[in-house]
Amino acid sequence: MTPEPRVQVPARATDAPSARAMFEALQQQAQAHGVLLRAPPPEPTTCCGRGCNGCVWEGYLDAAEYWRQEALLQIDPANFE
């Protein structure tokens, strides 16, 4: 019996496009492993574009990172042994 392939760990998202790519990559890997992940966090719609301290995008990227860590644990807990 051949062992199941290890999970490819995508990097932490740094902007909306990298977050979308990371979500897609992990959702595909989860599907391949027969794991159902919760929906990723929704992108913010209230950014004013002025670069505020505590911008809604900062919170979104933190939520995306939490989602990434949770997904990796669900797909393959051995990644964190």
N, C-alpha and C positions, 0 to 999 in steps of 0.2 A: 504494500500500500504506500503510495506517495503522499508525503505531508502536504497539507493545504498551503498555498503560497502565502507569504507574509503580506501584511497590509502595506501599501505604499503610503507613507505619511506625508500629506501635503503641508506646506509651510503655513504659518499663521498669515491670515489675510491682512493686507495693509491698505486696501481700498475696495470699492464696490466690485470692480471686475475680478480682483483676486479672490474676494469672498465668494462670488458666484461660481468661479472655477473650482474653488475648494469644496463648496457644497456639492457640486455636481460630481466631482471625483469621489468623494466619500459616499455619496448616495449610490453611485455605481458599484463601488466596492462592497457596500452593505448588501445590496441586492445580490451580488455574486456569492456572498456568504450566507444568504438567507436571513438577513437581519433587517428588521423594519425600524428605521430611525424616525424620530419626531421631526416635524417641519422645522427648517432653519428659521432664524429670526427674520422678520420682515425688514426691508430697507427703510430708513427714515424718509419721511416726506415733508418734514418741517424745517429743514436746514435753511438758514437765511443767507449762507454763503459769505459771511463776514469773518470766518475763522475764530469764532467765539471760544473762550476758555470753557471746556466742558461741552463741546459741540456734540450734537446728537450722533454724529458719525463716530465719535470716540466710544460712546456707549454701544453703538451697533457693532463696532469691531471687537469690543470686549465680549459682547454676547455671541458673536461669531466664533471667537476663540473658545468660549465655554462649550458651544455646540460641537466644535471640532474635537475637543478633549473627550466629551461625552460619547461622540460617535466612535472615536478610536477605541474607547473602552468597550463599547458594545460590539464592535466588529471583531476585535481581537485583543482580549485583556492581556495577552502575553507581551504586547508592546510596552507594557508598564511594569513588567516583573523585574 
